[in-house]
Amino acid sequence: MSDGTEIIPVREMHQFNEGALFDYLTENVDGFSGPLSISQFQGGQSNPTFLLQTPNQDYVMRKKPPGVLLPSAHAVDREYKVISALQNTDVPVPRTFCLCEDPEVIGTAFYVMEKIEGRVIRSPEIPGMAPSERAATYDAMNDALAQLHSVDVDAAGLSDFGKKGSYFERQIGRWSKQYRASETDHLEMMENLINWLPANLPASDETSVVHGDYRLENMILHPTKPEVLAILDWELSTLGHPLSDLAYNCAPYHFIHPKSGGLVNMEFAATGIPTEKAYVDAYCRRTGREGIDNWEFYVAFSFFRLAAIVQGVYKRGLDGNSSSKVGNEYATFANMLATLGWQQVESGQ
């Protein structure tokens, strides 16, 4: 099973001074030596990602995109900070080599990490895999998430990586504002969530490192074993409530994604994929919880956040600010996500 990640020549809009990069790496990365060959990973990451090949070792570079950016967007320095901090923990991450924040070198800030060989699985259904392997893969994903949430934030040097406490309150306020700024139609279910969520905040106020986009597609698995070698795409990571990550990770149990699919109506016993309850129970065992009260809140919040994000993409498309063509299906998608969120609330009442 290939990882499905295509390597292409560097896109014209993302080209930079390769000689300047070579000189910088020679000076700042132990053991680096050329010749250096550079290509680009295809894909919609907001931070362009490149493959750097040398005779001795392959590297991966992530950089800010060119052009005028929002101050907090594309924060490659935050990605570098969290990945570097987690290298001394049990969380599987790539080894980092350098961060360059001087835009004079190649035009934007960038960082370089090791290239990890393995598989990237795009679909939560994991087609073409034996049931026992699927079960073990889901268990490995569950274990890696539990390891992340068990990291001592202060000991890892991440106490200033975000605000501690009141995570859901702040996030609901932030995404409600973002949604209002990009609202195009009246979505009744979204209004219901905007009113219900802040009035039903969970009693527990925990803080851990959260990934923000934790799903099977954002990790590299061992080439042949059901083992997570690295968690990738940390651009949404911060300090937050661990159950926000778990609920987001469980989203495929509740809807079919138009591109990657989902686990709705899945025959769990036949496929080896755990049920949502079994997956959540395994996480609870690993993190010392006796269960989760008001699970519906966390799942509803995940769909609310996703709906706000999708609505933003749709509005940018209408305004002509999107990098790709955004059709009316995005408006339908936002409404569907809000409806799924509200259904969670109703199922728990």
Sequence and secondary structure as in RCSB ss.txt:
>XXXX:A:sequence
MSDGTEIIPVREMHQFNEGALFDYLTENVDGFSGPLSISQFQGGQSNPTFLLQTPNQDYVMRKKPPGVLLPSAHA
VDREYKVISALQNTDVPVPRTFCLCEDPEVIGTAFYVMEKIEGRVIRSPEIPGMAPSERAATYDAMNDALAQLHS
VDVDAAGLSDFGKKGSYFERQIGRWSKQYRASETDHLEMMENLINWLPANLPASDETSVVHGDYRLENMILHPTK
PEVLAILDWELSTLGHPLSDLAYNCAPYHFIHPKSGGLVNMEFAATGIPTEKAYVDAYCRRTGREGIDNWEFYVA
FSFFRLAAIVQGVYKRGLDGNSSSKVGNEYATFANMLATLGWQQVESGQ
>XXXX:A:secstr
      EE   GGG   HHHHHHHHHHHSTT  S  EEEEE S  SS EEEEE SS EEEEEE  SS   TTTT 
HHHHHHHHHHHTTSSS    EEEEE  TTTTSS EEEEE   SB    TT TT  HHHHHHHHHHHHHHHHHHHT
S TTTTT TTSS  S HHHHHHHHHHHHHHHH  S  HHHHHHHHHHHHT  S    EEE SS SGGGEEE SSS
S EEEE   TT EEE HHHHHHHHTGGGT  BTTTB  TT  HHHH    HHHHHHHHHHHHT S  TTHHHHHH
HHHHHHHHHHHHHHHHHHTT  SS   THHHHHHHHHHHHHHHHHHHT 
